[in-house]
């Protein structure tokens, strides 16, 4: 049996994770996708979402998901729309997250298309969503959940799938695939997105001992993002923002970052290190995700119960209440999504808060190239929104220490737990600089053989005649 791998995304970029694994002999051919994500950020990347994949969706037998973030799962409804009817396998928490995140993704696309058509600023006439909520509803019955550390035989024993905790978001997984050929058994490992060590909410990434082929992310492959005392860093930003008499607007991903921030704010307010001011969680998806944590106590460190509630927190669900926050003066904290400022309720908060000198915007995670978040992080003095140019007069702060991605040292720590280097290592899910930096470190400092940074749409022959 021959085994090939094609890189349909997350090659020289940090989004669009899609890998096509093909198992083929004279009699049979099986196609498996590991991750099925949307491209985000730069327009040239987003346009790829509209391009046809180099495959027939109906020919794909399985999709295996590392986690529920949209850049890893957000293309699934489109794949189903195009004819996919196979199995979608993921962890139990990821299965719960998918219905929340993909319905939200479809709803946002529908709203954005309707608004663009109403205002006439789309180049496409009419503007159409990539997929609809109805497409998501057709996709969800195909999802099957699998527990961590519970091997599952697939394709009549050709594949053995095992999910290991990646520590990135609730339900995130490292994918281990054992491929059983006629003569040999080979181990493929897909890191997915690896989380931070010593995260107070999630567990450390699971160590992996062996792989013949490894795909490893490289979001922070060229730098360390750990801070010695993340609590102190957050206290400093929060107190300075509130001392200005304004509102602290925190752009946080609804999955993971919002919950970590709530954990820290609950703790710091209880300890008296941060003033007890109103904390508005203005992210319907973030609220629904927070409600999942008690359902999956084994997937995080916080145990049972309403782990994110505290006296001054307010969960904003209604759109009218969200809009009412625009008139809110400080001191107060608003946590909203999306984390890269590309969509969701954060957009109308930015529209109203960016021009206000007394307010502060805090970015607490990786900001992909081509996003509003990256522009703001880089010091943009104005941002285009809703067809207008909005001046940036507020304070803009950025804390890398709250990223959900392992930094360079943590990636090397995880990689250092392999008993022997993999025969082949592919560096993925990183912009060109970080990806090549990690590859060079593994080649030159760690003496790993055959470390490559693959190109978009490149196909690699992994094994022949196994």
Secondary structure as UniProt FT lines:
FT   STRAND          2..7
FT   STRAND          18..24
FT   STRAND          29..36
FT   HELIX           43..46
FT   HELIX           47..50
FT   HELIX           57..59
FT   STRAND          60..64
FT   HELIX           70..73
FT   TURN            74..75
FT   HELIX           76..81
FT   TURN            82..83
FT   STRAND          87..91
FT   HELIX           92..119
FT   HELIX           133..140
FT   TURN            141..142
FT   STRAND          143..146
FT   TURN            148..149
FT   STRAND          152..154
FT   HELIX           155..157
FT   STRAND          159..165
FT   TURN            170..171
FT   STRAND          173..180
FT   STRAND          185..190
FT   TURN            197..198
FT   STRAND          213..217
FT   TURN            219..222
FT   HELIX           230..243
FT   TURN            244..245
FT   STRAND          247..251
FT   TURN            254..256
FT   HELIX           257..270
FT   TURN            271..272
FT   STRAND          279..282
FT   HELIX           284..290
FT   TURN            291..292
FT   HELIX           293..299
FT   TURN            307..308
FT   TURN            311..312
FT   STRAND          313..315
FT   HELIX           319..324
FT   HELIX           325..327
FT   STRAND          332..336
FT   TURN            339..340
FT   HELIX           346..353
FT   TURN            354..355
FT   TURN            357..358
FT   STRAND          360..363
FT   TURN            369..370
FT   HELIX           372..377
FT   TURN            378..379
FT   STRAND          382..385
FT   TURN            386..387
FT   STRAND          388..391
FT   STRAND          395..398
FT   HELIX           400..402
FT   HELIX           408..415
FT   TURN            416..417
FT   STRAND          424..428
FT   HELIX           432..440
FT   HELIX           441..445
FT   STRAND          451..452
FT   TURN            456..457
FT   STRAND          459..463
//
